[in-house]
Structure formats: C-alpha cells, structure tokens
C-alpha cells in the first residue's frame, strides 16, 4: 500500500509555518483465499499525538494611514484692487486776461463842510398903518395923568386928533366909522378897543398900547394905563384906524 500523499498546507507570506508530516505505518499485505481464517490482527498502535498546527493569525485589517496635515500656506497679502480710473474732466479753460482795474484815488482828507449861512429873516411886511398906529399910541400915553376927569371918548378922540385923524364922536360905538375890526391875535399898539356891555351900563372905549395894556379915560375919574381885558367891560373888540 502506497502512502497517501500528504497535502501540504499553504503558508501565507506573513507568518511561515513548518508542517511536520505524520508517520503512517504501511498497510498489511493482502491475504490469499487459502488463508480463510483471519489471523488475529493486532490493534494498530495509537497515533502519536501531534500538536495541532495553530491557525495562522488573521491578517490585520488595512488601516489607511492618517495623512499628515498639509502645512499652513504662507500668508500672502492680497493684491490691492487697482483704483478706478478717474472720470474724465474737461480741463477748465484759462480765463482771458483782464487788465486789473486801476486802484481808486485815495479819499481826500475829511474837510468839515462850511456851515450854511443863517438865512436872514424875511423882512416883515410893511404895515401901511404903522406910523399912524405909533402916533395914536404915543399921543394916548402922553395924556396919562394929564387929562384926569376926561371921559373915555374924550381921551380916545384927543389921541386921534393928535395923530392927524379928525374925529368927533359922542358914543364909543361910533369909532368904527374911522376904521375896521381886526382879530385880537393881530391887534397892535395904536388900535382902539371897544367894549360892548350888551346893555349892561355904558359902553367903553380905550387906546391899546401893546403887551395887554391900554390907556383908559375916566378910570375912576383918571386917565390911566390898565389891563386891556377888563372883567367888568365885556369882550374887547379891536379897531384899526385907517387914514
């Protein structure tokens, strides 16, 4: 009997194992028919203990190697964006040459203006009765204290006669025939003053000499200078004597 071929155990390259071939005894030779009775067969000896071949260690699982971290890139400053092109601005045309204005002449030193001449007062209008009025007033003043006891009409008539006015009257109201009434605001010395008592006693006549004064005849029996506005003789009326 040929020995059974022993299969060899493949060995992985990772861990090579040496395989021991077990020792097998040769099978007995065949017996002939004549040898009917089988000869007692001795029990085959127990095979020697062969330590089992350890199973090969499993190949380690493939672990992909951890990639090394990429080195940090070097800092590169960003490239500045190019400034935008300026808008086109047309060049300002140069101004035409203008000759500078001549400097003004310096102001002359201040000279105070000459004072305006004081206008001469306009000549007073010539009063055609000025000389007559002055003569009447002066004549009446000359009779003060010298004609005591004369009536008011006698004093007034005497002053007119002395000034060249021939008058002969009896009552004070009759002197208006020698002139005309004037406003009291325009009365001047030499005018006669007629006092109309409105029926309360006798009327009165006097000669105005200015400044609110008059020559009165028969003033308590005397010829005196007194107020032209008598409280007891009514409102005065001024008479301008005319030639």
C-alpha positions as a Markdown table, in Angstrom:
| # | Residue | x | y | z |
|---|---|---|---|---|
| 1 | Unk | 0.0 | 0.0 | 0.0 |
| 2 | Unk | 1.4 | 3.3 | -1.1 |
| 3 | Unk | 1.4 | 6.0 | 1.4 |
| 4 | Unk | -1.2 | 8.6 | 0.9 |
| 5 | Unk | 0.2 | 11.7 | -0.3 |
| 6 | Unk | 0.1 | 14.4 | 2.3 |
| 7 | Unk | -1.2 | 17.7 | 1.2 |
| 8 | Unk | 0.9 | 20.5 | 2.1 |
| 9 | Unk | -0.7 | 23.4 | 4.0 |
| 10 | Unk | -0.3 | 26.6 | 2.2 |
| 11 | Unk | 1.7 | 29.1 | 4.2 |
| 12 | Unk | 0.9 | 32.8 | 4.0 |
| 13 | Unk | 3.8 | 35.0 | 3.5 |
| 14 | Unk | 3.0 | 36.9 | 6.6 |
| 15 | Unk | 3.8 | 34.1 | 9.0 |
| 16 | Unk | 5.5 | 30.9 | 7.5 |
| 17 | Unk | 4.8 | 27.7 | 9.4 |
| 18 | Unk | 6.8 | 24.4 | 9.1 |
| 19 | Unk | 4.5 | 21.4 | 8.6 |
| 20 | Unk | 5.5 | 18.1 | 10.1 |
| 21 | Unk | 4.5 | 15.0 | 8.1 |
| 22 | Unk | 2.8 | 12.4 | 10.3 |
| 23 | Unk | 4.3 | 8.9 | 10.3 |
| 24 | Unk | 1.9 | 6.3 | 8.9 |
| 25 | Unk | 2.6 | 2.6 | 9.1 |
| 26 | Unk | 2.3 | 0.6 | 6.0 |
| 27 | Unk | -1.0 | -1.3 | 5.4 |
| 28 | Unk | -0.7 | -5.1 | 5.8 |
| 29 | Unk | -0.3 | -7.2 | 2.7 |
| 30 | Unk | -3.4 | -8.9 | 1.2 |
| 31 | Unk | -4.1 | -12.5 | 2.3 |
| 32 | Unk | -4.8 | -15.3 | -0.1 |
| 33 | Unk | -8.1 | -17.3 | -0.1 |
| 34 | Unk | -6.4 | -20.2 | 1.4 |
| 35 | Unk | -5.9 | -18.3 | 4.3 |
| 36 | Unk | -9.6 | -18.3 | 5.3 |
| 37 | Unk | -9.2 | -17.9 | 8.9 |
| 38 | Unk | -8.1 | -14.5 | 9.5 |
| 39 | Unk | -5.2 | -14.2 | 11.7 |
| 40 | Unk | -5.7 | -12.1 | 14.7 |
| 41 | Unk | -5.0 | -8.6 | 13.9 |
| 42 | Unk | -3.1 | -6.7 | 16.4 |
| 43 | Unk | -4.6 | -3.4 | 17.1 |
| 44 | Unk | -2.8 | -0.7 | 15.4 |
| 45 | Unk | -0.9 | 1.4 | 17.7 |
| 46 | Unk | -2.4 | 4.7 | 18.6 |
| 47 | Unk | -1.0 | 7.5 | 16.6 |
| 48 | Unk | 1.3 | 9.8 | 18.3 |
| 49 | Unk | -0.2 | 13.0 | 19.5 |
| 50 | Unk | 0.5 | 15.6 | 17.1 |
| 51 | Unk | 0.0 | 19.1 | 18.4 |
| 52 | Unk | -2.4 | 20.8 | 16.1 |
| 53 | Unk | -1.0 | 23.4 | 13.9 |
| 54 | Unk | -2.1 | 26.8 | 15.2 |
| 55 | Unk | -4.3 | 28.6 | 12.9 |
| 56 | Unk | -2.5 | 31.4 | 11.3 |
| 57 | Unk | -3.2 | 34.8 | 12.8 |
| 58 | Unk | -5.6 | 36.7 | 10.7 |
| 59 | Unk | -4.0 | 39.4 | 8.6 |
| 60 | Unk | -4.5 | 42.7 | 10.3 |
| 61 | Unk | -7.2 | 44.9 | 8.7 |
| 62 | Unk | -5.8 | 47.5 | 6.4 |
| 63 | Unk | -5.8 | 50.8 | 8.1 |
| 64 | Unk | -5.3 | 53.7 | 5.8 |
| 65 | Unk | -2.5 | 55.8 | 7.1 |
| 66 | Unk | -3.6 | 59.2 | 8.5 |
| 67 | Unk | -2.4 | 61.8 | 6.1 |
| 68 | Unk | -0.1 | 64.3 | 7.5 |
| 69 | Unk | -1.7 | 67.7 | 7.7 |
| 70 | Unk | -0.8 | 70.0 | 4.9 |
| 71 | Unk | 1.4 | 72.8 | 6.0 |
| 72 | Unk | -0.3 | 76.1 | 6.5 |
| 73 | Unk | 0.1 | 78.2 | 3.4 |
| 74 | Unk | 2.4 | 81.2 | 3.9 |
| 75 | Unk | 0.5 | 84.5 | 4.3 |
| 76 | Unk | 0.3 | 86.3 | 1.1 |
| 77 | Unk | -1.0 | 89.9 | 1.3 |
| 78 | Unk | -4.0 | 90.3 | -1.0 |
| 79 | Unk | -3.2 | 92.2 | -4.1 |
| 80 | Unk | -4.9 | 95.6 | -3.8 |
| 81 | Unk | -7.5 | 96.2 | -6.3 |
| 82 | Unk | -6.5 | 98.8 | -8.8 |
| 83 | Unk | -8.1 | 102.2 | -8.2 |
| 84 | Unk | -10.8 | 103.0 | -10.6 |
| 85 | Unk | -9.8 | 105.3 | -13.4 |
| 86 | Unk | -10.9 | 108.9 | -12.6 |
| 87 | Unk | -13.7 | 110.2 | -14.6 |
| 88 | Unk | -12.7 | 112.4 | -17.4 |
| 89 | Unk | -13.0 | 116.0 | -16.5 |
| 90 | Unk | -12.6 | 118.5 | -19.3 |
| 91 | Unk | -9.8 | 120.9 | -18.5 |
| 92 | Unk | -11.1 | 124.3 | -17.3 |
| 93 | Unk | -10.3 | 126.9 | -20.0 |
| 94 | Unk | -7.9 | 129.5 | -18.8 |
| 95 | Unk | -9.7 | 132.8 | -18.2 |
| 96 | Unk | -9.0 | 135.6 | -20.6 |
| 97 | Unk | -6.6 | 138.1 | -19.3 |
| 98 | Unk | -8.4 | 141.1 | -17.8 |
| 99 | Unk | -6.3 | 144.1 | -17.0 |
| 100 | Unk | -6.6 | 144.9 | -13.3 |
| 101 | Unk | -8.8 | 147.9 | -12.5 |
| 102 | Unk | -6.8 | 150.9 | -11.5 |
| 103 | Unk | -6.8 | 151.5 | -7.8 |
| 104 | Unk | -9.1 | 154.2 | -6.8 |
| 105 | Unk | -7.6 | 157.5 | -5.8 |
| 106 | Unk | -7.2 | 157.9 | -2.1 |
| 107 | Unk | -10.1 | 159.7 | -0.5 |
| 108 | Unk | -9.2 | 163.3 | 0.4 |
| 109 | Unk | -8.8 | 164.2 | 4.0 |
| 110 | Unk | -12.1 | 164.9 | 5.6 |
| 111 | Unk | -12.9 | 168.6 | 5.5 |
| 112 | Unk | -15.8 | 169.7 | 7.6 |
| 113 | Unk | -18.4 | 171.4 | 5.5 |
| 114 | Unk | -18.7 | 175.1 | 5.9 |
| 115 | Unk | -21.7 | 176.0 | 8.0 |
| 116 | Unk | -24.6 | 177.0 | 6.0 |
| 117 | Unk | -25.2 | 180.7 | 6.3 |
| 118 | Unk | -28.0 | 181.6 | 8.6 |
| 119 | Unk | -30.8 | 182.9 | 6.4 |
| 120 | Unk | -31.7 | 186.4 | 7.1 |
| 121 | Unk | -35.2 | 186.7 | 8.4 |
| 122 | Unk | -37.6 | 187.8 | 5.8 |
| 123 | Unk | -38.5 | 191.4 | 6.1 |
| 124 | Unk | -41.7 | 191.9 | 7.9 |
| 125 | Unk | -44.5 | 193.1 | 5.6 |
| 126 | Unk | -44.7 | 196.8 | 5.6 |
| 127 | Unk | -47.8 | 197.9 | 7.6 |
| 128 | Unk | -49.3 | 200.9 | 5.8 |
| 129 | Unk | -50.8 | 201.9 | 9.2 |
| 130 | Unk | -47.6 | 201.5 | 11.2 |
| 131 | Unk | -46.8 | 205.2 | 11.5 |
| 132 | Unk | -50.4 | 206.1 | 12.3 |
| 133 | Unk | -50.7 | 203.5 | 14.9 |
| 134 | Unk | -47.5 | 204.6 | 16.6 |
| 135 | Unk | -48.7 | 208.2 | 16.6 |
| 136 | Unk | -52.0 | 207.3 | 18.3 |
| 137 | Unk | -50.4 | 205.1 | 20.9 |
| 138 | Unk | -47.8 | 207.8 | 21.8 |
| 139 | Unk | -50.5 | 210.5 | 22.0 |
| 140 | Unk | -52.6 | 208.4 | 24.4 |
| 141 | Unk | -49.6 | 207.7 | 26.6 |
| 142 | Unk | -48.9 | 211.5 | 26.8 |
| 143 | Unk | -52.5 | 212.0 | 28.2 |
| 144 | Unk | -52.0 | 209.7 | 31.2 |
| 145 | Unk | -52.2 | 211.7 | 34.4 |
| 146 | Unk | -52.8 | 215.0 | 32.5 |
| 147 | Unk | -56.4 | 214.5 | 31.4 |
| 148 | Unk | -57.9 | 213.3 | 34.7 |
| 149 | Unk | -61.6 | 213.8 | 34.7 |
| 150 | Unk | -62.0 | 213.3 | 30.9 |
| 151 | Unk | -64.4 | 210.8 | 29.6 |
| 152 | Unk | -63.2 | 207.7 | 27.8 |
| 153 | Unk | -64.4 | 209.2 | 24.4 |
| 154 | Unk | -62.6 | 212.4 | 25.1 |
| 155 | Unk | -59.3 | 210.7 | 25.6 |
| 156 | Unk | -59.7 | 208.5 | 22.5 |
| 157 | Unk | -60.7 | 211.5 | 20.3 |
| 158 | Unk | -57.8 | 213.6 | 21.7 |
| 159 | Unk | -55.3 | 210.8 | 20.7 |
| 160 | Unk | -56.8 | 210.6 | 17.2 |
| 161 | Unk | -56.7 | 214.3 | 16.7 |
| 162 | Unk | -53.1 | 214.4 | 17.9 |
| 163 | Unk | -52.2 | 211.8 | 15.2 |
| 164 | Unk | -54.0 | 213.8 | 12.5 |
| 165 | Unk | -57.3 | 212.0 | 12.4 |
| 166 | Unk | -60.1 | 214.5 | 12.9 |
| 167 | Unk | -62.8 | 212.7 | 14.9 |
| 168 | Unk | -65.8 | 214.0 | 16.8 |
| 169 | Unk | -68.0 | 211.4 | 18.4 |
| 170 | Unk | -70.4 | 211.1 | 21.3 |
| 171 | Unk | -70.7 | 207.3 | 21.8 |
| 172 | Unk | -67.9 | 204.6 | 21.9 |
| 173 | Unk | -69.7 | 202.6 | 19.2 |
| 174 | Unk | -69.3 | 205.4 | 16.7 |
| 175 | Unk | -65.4 | 204.9 | 16.4 |
| 176 | Unk | -65.9 | 202.0 | 13.9 |
| 177 | Unk | -66.6 | 204.6 | 11.2 |
| 178 | Unk | -62.9 | 205.6 | 11.3 |
| 179 | Unk | -61.6 | 202.1 | 10.6 |
| 180 | Unk | -62.5 | 198.3 | 10.8 |
| 181 | Unk | -62.4 | 195.5 | 13.3 |
| 182 | Unk | -59.4 | 193.2 | 13.4 |
| 183 | Unk | -58.8 | 189.8 | 15.1 |
| 184 | Unk | -57.5 | 190.1 | 18.6 |
| 185 | Unk | -54.5 | 188.0 | 17.6 |
| 186 | Unk | -53.5 | 190.6 | 15.1 |
| 187 | Unk | -54.0 | 193.7 | 17.3 |
| 188 | Unk | -51.1 | 196.2 | 17.5 |
| 189 | Unk | -50.4 | 199.3 | 19.6 |
| 190 | Unk | -52.4 | 202.2 | 18.4 |
| 191 | Unk | -55.6 | 200.2 | 17.8 |
| 192 | Unk | -58.8 | 201.3 | 19.7 |
| 193 | Unk | -60.6 | 198.9 | 22.0 |
| 194 | Unk | -64.3 | 198.9 | 22.0 |
| 195 | Unk | -66.1 | 197.2 | 25.0 |
| 196 | Unk | -69.8 | 196.4 | 24.3 |
| 197 | Unk | -71.5 | 195.8 | 27.6 |
| 198 | Unk | -74.6 | 194.4 | 25.8 |
| 199 | Unk | -76.9 | 196.9 | 27.5 |
| 200 | Unk | -75.4 | 196.5 | 31.0 |
| 201 | Unk | -74.3 | 200.0 | 31.7 |
| 202 | Unk | -72.3 | 202.3 | 29.4 |
| 203 | Unk | -70.1 | 201.0 | 26.6 |
| 204 | Unk | -66.4 | 201.9 | 26.9 |
| 205 | Unk | -63.5 | 202.9 | 24.5 |
| 206 | Unk | -59.7 | 202.7 | 25.2 |
| 207 | Unk | -56.4 | 203.0 | 23.3 |
| 208 | Unk | -54.4 | 199.8 | 23.0 |
| 209 | Unk | -50.6 | 200.3 | 23.7 |
| 210 | Unk | -49.5 | 196.6 | 23.4 |
| 211 | Unk | -48.5 | 193.8 | 25.8 |
| 212 | Unk | -52.1 | 193.5 | 27.0 |
| 213 | Unk | -52.2 | 197.1 | 28.3 |
| 214 | Unk | -54.4 | 200.1 | 27.3 |
| 215 | Unk | -54.9 | 203.8 | 28.2 |
| 216 | Unk | -58.3 | 204.2 | 29.8 |
| 217 | Unk | -60.1 | 207.6 | 30.3 |
| 218 | Unk | -62.4 | 208.1 | 33.2 |
| 219 | Unk | -60.9 | 205.2 | 35.1 |
| 220 | Unk | -62.3 | 206.1 | 38.5 |
| 221 | Unk | -62.1 | 209.7 | 37.2 |
| 222 | Unk | -58.5 | 209.4 | 36.0 |
| 223 | Unk | -56.6 | 208.7 | 32.8 |
| 224 | Unk | -54.5 | 205.6 | 33.5 |
| 225 | Unk | -52.7 | 202.6 | 31.9 |
| 226 | Unk | -54.6 | 199.4 | 32.9 |
| 227 | Unk | -55.3 | 195.9 | 31.7 |
| 228 | Unk | -56.8 | 195.8 | 28.2 |
| 229 | Unk | -59.1 | 192.9 | 29.3 |
| 230 | Unk | -61.5 | 194.4 | 31.8 |
| 231 | Unk | -63.6 | 192.0 | 33.7 |
| 232 | Unk | -66.4 | 194.5 | 34.0 |
| 233 | Unk | -66.4 | 195.9 | 30.5 |
| 234 | Unk | -67.3 | 192.9 | 28.3 |
| 235 | Unk | -65.4 | 191.3 | 25.4 |
| 236 | Unk | -62.9 | 193.7 | 23.7 |
| 237 | Unk | -63.2 | 194.4 | 20.0 |
| 238 | Unk | -60.1 | 195.9 | 18.3 |
| 239 | Unk | -60.5 | 198.6 | 15.7 |
| 240 | Unk | -57.8 | 199.5 | 13.2 |
| 241 | Unk | -58.0 | 203.2 | 12.3 |
| 242 | Unk | -57.4 | 204.0 | 8.7 |
| 243 | Unk | -56.5 | 207.3 | 7.2 |
